[in-house]
Amino acid sequence: MARKRVVPKANKKRIFFLSLMCLGVMCYFFVTAFNFIFDISSLNHEEKVLKNDLVTLQEEEVNLNKELDKLKNDEYKARYAREYFLYSKSDGEYIFSIDDDGKKTVEKEDSSELYKYLTIGGIVFVILIIIVFIRLNRKKEDN
């Protein structure tokens, strides 16, 4: 017949303590591993963003070098000064600046339309909640 093995109380305590320690060490390693995985993913994302910024800055550098080469030409400098700084060729020339505010009005229209949609959506949501509560109250009254 099979004999039951008797485990002393001291061994039970020792096994319990060791299993808690192993569980704690395992949890520590899992947390550390997840922390490293999260750090690696965030660094990969940052690397992608920085590569995109690098490409943008390189394109900007090329454009600025082209602009610098153009500014070495005296005719281009004169035209640039007339266009951007409103200088005139002679005393008889008048300069009128006309501002184009089309972009600003477009942004205002987009934000106002978004506000309208959000307002209408909120009103519809409140009406639906009221309808649901009315139906629930009718069912309670009927029962």
C-alpha positions, 0 to 999 in steps of 0.5 A, a space after each residue: 500500500 502506498 504510504 503517505 509522505 509526511 512533510 515536516 512543517 519546517 520544510 513546508 515553510 521553507 518551500 513556501 518561502 522559496 516559491 515566493 522568492 522565485 515568484 518575486 524574481 520571475 516578476 522582477 525579470 518580466 517587469 524588466 523585460 517589458 520595460 526594455 521592450 517598451 524602451 526599445 519600441 519608443 527609441 525605434 519610434 524616436 529614430 523614425 521621427 529623427 530620420 524624417 526630420 533629418 530628411 526635411 532638414 537636408 531638403 531645407 539645406 539644399 533649398 537654402 544653398 540654392 537661395 544663397 547662390 541666387 542671392 549672389 546675383 545683383 538682379 535677383 537681390 534687387 527683385 527680392 528686395 522689391 518683392 519682400 521688403 517693398 523697395 521701389 526702383 525709382 522715386 516715381 514708383 508706388 508700391 501697394 501691398 495686398 494681403 491675402 487672408 483667404 487661408 485664415 477664413 478657410 481655417 475659421 470655416 473648418 473649425 466652425 463646421 466642426 463645432 456645428 457637427 459636434 453640437 448637433 451630435 451632442 444634441 442627438 446623443 442627449 435626445 437618444 438618452 431621453 428617449 431611452 429613459 422614457 421607454 424604461 419608465 413606461 415599461 416600469 409603469 406597465 409592470 
